[in-house]
Amino acid sequence: SNCYSVYNMSIIHFQPNILESSWEYYQDFILGVIYLIIAIFSVIRTTSYFDPFGAGRVITTFYLQIVLTSILRAIYFLIPKFTLGISYIPTALKAFQSHGWLSSFLCEILLTLGSISLYSVFILVIAYWAYNLRKVDPEPIEPEPRTKSRSRLAITPRKGAIKIFLSVVGYIFIIEIVNYALFLTQVFNSEEMIVFDSILLSILSIASLISLTLYSRRIRLVLSIDSSNPIINSFSKAQIWRILILTIVANLFFICRVAVEMAFSISVIKLMYENKSLNVLLTQKYWDLYVLIKHSSELIVLSLGLAISTNISAPKHDLQSSELIIKDSKRAKHKNSRQSKITELTPLIKTNNNNYSSNDNSNLLNQDKLNDLAVND
């Protein structure tokens, strides 16, 4: 987006009849500074609660992803624009042919890495919740087909949250590598490469929204189970509110992102069929609005995510309490299961007892008869 510019005093000229105003330049600078501030706070949180071993790796990875996202975005907006020599509004460039294609390609890679890192924060949360839910209830969320083969992405207790997270992010990187390969082989131009990324982010937003809502509801249901320990009950109520707020904020972000990215993708695809360039549709005013909405929503969700996690006193305390809640949920579930089994078996026990009593009575009568015969003999 804003990497497509070259600085020249208060107005930035990069192509004839296409300008970047001073407002756009300062907009880039302000967004970059805010991302940098979030990165600093994230680094402080990461160093304060750094724990590369055990369950603490999840929280450490959570903060590291926020740090990486903020730094990549800060570099993207604060990088000197005069070194790029490309247009502010993306134009159709061919690899190894068009002037400025390499700068445009590197800029798109930097933008994509930031987006993947941002979505990795939510993927990690979903993977962690799914893993913990599997420990409470080992049955799958949906009935699996009756086949011997199982999906590699199946969440099992043997596969930890970090491994699940790395597997999903790895598949996303493979898809992006395909996109870059299509651009470098001149199958895609720069506009089509950007549209590919927009469609991918829309799909990720929809998938994340559904998964986060599903697992959030289930994890809150588990945390709402009353425990005999009042400390755990107090902790569970606080966690339920944090999870609910995080879910609402994330879903609003996903809805906003889907609307923006899909509107952009559909418009560009329509222009491609008409053999028109992107700057025909997007004037500077609309492109500025697109950039502002897209990245402002990222700033809001990163800031609130960091603020919600800051309310947690200590990761180790959280993780230990979570383990106690999971164990307590298991005990409650097994207790209910045993109670239901006892209820089902009660009529059978009574019947067996009645049969046993009648058999005892008949045996006693037979014994009396044998005694009588013995006496008579």
N, C-alpha and C positions, 0 to 999 in steps of 0.2 A: 504494500500500500504506500506508506509515506516514504519508503526508501526510494521511490521513483521521483527523485528531485535533485536539483543542483542549486546551491546557494549563490545568490548574486545580489548583495546589499539587501534592501527591504523587500524586493520582489525577486523571485527566483525564476529565471528563464531557462527552459530546457528544450523546448521545441517552438517553432513559430506558432503563434496564436494559442499556445498553452502555457499558462503561468501558474506559479504557486505564490499565493499572497503571503504577506507577513503574518496574517491570522493563522494560516495553515502551518507556517513554520513554528510559531509560538505554541500552537496546539500540539505539535509533535514534541516540543521541548517539555511542555507541562506534563504530558502523558508519560514521557520517559522519566522525568523526575519522580512522579508518583510511583511508578514501577520500581524505581531505585530505592525509595523509602520502604516499600513493602519488602524488598529483598533484604534490606538491612535488618528490619525487625524479624524476618524469617531466619536470618543467620543467627541472631541472638537466641531465638527459641531453639534452633537446632543445636547450637553449642551448649546450651543450658541443659538440655535433656537428651544428649547424644548417647545412644545405647545400641551398638551394632550387634549385640548378642541377644538370643532368645526372642521373646515377644516384643521387646522394645524396638526391634528393627522396623516394625510397622510404623510406629510413631516417628522414628527417625527418618524413614523414607518419605513419610507424609510431608514433613517440614522441608526436606531436601528438594522435593518436587516443587513446592512453592518457591523456594530459593531459585531453582533452575528456571522456572517460568518467568519470574520477575526479572532476573538478570538478562535472559534472552530478549524479553520485550524492551528492557531499558536500552540494551545495545541497539535494537532495531530502530528505536525512536531517536536516540542520542547520537547515532553514528553521523559523522560529517557528510552532508548530502552532496557537497561539491565533488566528492571523490567518486561518485557513482555515474553521473553523466547519463541518466535515463529519465524518462518522463514520469510525472507525478501520477497521472492516470495510466494504468497498464495498457500497453498496445501490443498488437500481435507481432511477436518476435520469433524468428526461427534460430535454432541453435547452430552455431558456427557460420551463420550467414548474416544475420541482422546486427547492426551496430548496437552495442550495449547489452547483448544477450547474456553475457557472463555475469554482469552486475545484477541484472534482473533475476537470473537463476539463483545466484548466491543469496539475494535478498529474499526470494521465495523459500529457500531452504531454511533460512533463519526464522522466517515467519511460521513455517510449518513445524519446526522443532519446538517453538514456543507453544503452539496450539496442542501438539501431542503431549508436551509436559503438563499443560493445564488440565487436559482431560485425564491424564494419568493420576492426578490427585483423586478424582472421583472413582476411577477404576480401582484404585487401591482401597478406598473406603468400601466399595461394593464387594471386593474380594475378601476383605477382612470380615465383614458382616456375614457373607455367605459361608466362610470357613467356620466361624463360630456357631452359626445356625446348624451346620452339619454335625458339629460335635454334640449339640443338644438333641437334634433329631436326625439320625443318619439316613432317613428315608429321603428320596429326591423330592423336589418341589412338584414336579410333574411326573406322572408314571412313565417309566422308560419303555421303549418298545422291546418286545420279547426277542431280542437278538443277542448273540454272544459278544458281538463287538460293542465297545464303549467309546464314547468321544474322548479325545485327548484333553479337552477342556472340561471334562466332568470334574466337579468339585467333590473331592473325597477327603476324609480326615487325614489320609496319608500325604496329600498334597497341600502344603502350607499356603498361607495367604500371599506371601511374597512370590512364590513360584507361580501361583495363579495370575498374579499381577504382571509378572515378567512375560508370561506366555501370551496374554492378551496384547500387551504393548508390543511384543515382538511381531505379532501378526499385523498390527497397524503399521509398523516400520516396513514390513515386506510390501504392503500395498503401496506405501509412499515411494519405495524404491522402484516399483513398477511404473509409477507415474513419472519419476525422473528419467527412467530409461526411455519411456515413450517420447519425452521431450528431447533428450539427447540424440535419439535416432530420427528426429524430425517428423515423427508421427503426430505429435502434439506441438502447437505453438505455445507461447507464454500464456495467452488468454485461456486456452483449453486446459493448460496445466493448473491455472488458478481455479477454473470451474471444477476440475476434478477434486481439488482440495475442498472446495465449498460443499460439494455433494457428500464427500467423505465425512466432513464435520457435521453435516446435517444428520447423516445416518448415526454417527456416534452420539449426537445429542439425543436422538429419539431412543436409542438403545440404553443410554445411561439414564434417561428419565424413567423408563419403564423399570429397569433393574433397581435403581435407587429407591423408587417408590415401593416396589415389592419387598425388598429386603428391609427397608426402613420399617414398614408395617410389621413384619415378622419379628424383627429384633426388638421393637418396642413392646410387642406382645410378650416376648420372653422376659423382658425386664420388668414388666408389670406384675409378674407372678410374686405373690407375697412370700417373704422369707421369714424364718424365725429370728434372723439377725436384724435388729433395727438399723444398724449401720449400713447394711447392704440395701435395705429398703430406702433409706435416705439417699444413698448414692444412685439407686436405680431411677428415682424420680427426677433427679438432676440430669441424668443421662438421657432420659426419655425426652425432656424438653430440649436439650442440645441437639439430639438426633432429629427431632421434629423441625426445629428452626433450620438446621442444615439442609434437610430435605426440601423445605419450602423455598429457601434461597436458591439452592441448586436447580430445582425444577423451573423456577422463574427464569434463571439464566439459560437453561436448555431451551425453553419455549422461545425466548427472545432470539437466541442464536439460530434456531431452526427457521424462524420467520425471516431473519435478515439474510441468512445464507441461501435459503431456497428462493427468495425473491431475486437475489443477485444471480443465482445460477440459471433460473428460468429466463431472466431478461437477456443474459449473455448468450444462451443457447438460441434464443429467438433471433438475436442479431447475427449469429453465425449462419443460420439458414438464409438470412437476407444478405449475406456477404458484406456486412457492415462492421466497422471497428467499434471497440468498446467505448471510445470517447464520444461516439454519436449519442449514446444513451446517457452516459454519466458525465454531467458537467461537474465543474469543481464543487459547486454547492452540494450536489447529491453525493458525490464521492466523499466529501468532508463529513457529511451526515452519516454515511455508511461506516467510515472509520471511527467516528466518535461513538456511535451506538455500540459497535462491535467491541471496542476496547474499553469503553466505560463499563460495560456489563462485566468484563473480565476483572477490572479493578474492584468493582463492588463485591463480586463473589470471592475473590482472593482475600480482600480485607475482612469480610464477614467470616470466612472460613478460618482465618488466622485469629480473629477475635473470639470466635466460639471455642476454638481449641485452647486459647489462652486461659479460659476459665477453669481448665483442668489443673489441679494443683501439682500433680506429678504423674508421669506416665506409668511408673512402676506401680503406684497405688491404684491407678485405673485398671491396669492389666490384671493385678491380683484380685481386685474387686470383681472384675468381669469374670475371671475364672471361678470365683466363689459363686457368682450368680448363675453361671452355666452349670456348675455342679449342683447347686440348689434346685435349678430347673430340672436337671436329670432326676434328682431324688423325688421331686414332686411328681414328675411324669411317671416314674416307676411305681410310686406309691399309689397314684390313681389307677395305673394299670393293674397292680395287684388287687386293689379294692374292687375293680370291675370284675376281675377273674374270680375273686372270692364270692361276689354277688351272683355270678353265673353258676358257680359250682355249689352254692348253698342248697338248692333243691336236690341236686344229685347226692350231696352228703346226707341230707335228711332221708332220702330214699334208701341209700345204702345202710344208714343206721337202722331204719325200720326193717329192712331185710335182714340185717344182722341180728336185730332183736328177735324177730320171728324165728330165725334159724336157731338162736340160742334157746328159745322156748321149746321148739320141737325137739332139740337135742336133750333138753332136760326131761321132757316127757318120755323120750325113748330110754333115757338112762333110768328113770323111775320104773319103767316096764321091765328093764333088764334086772333091776334090783329085786322087783317082785318075783320074777321067775327064779332068780337065784335063791331067794328065801324059800319059795315053794319046793324047789328041788331039795 
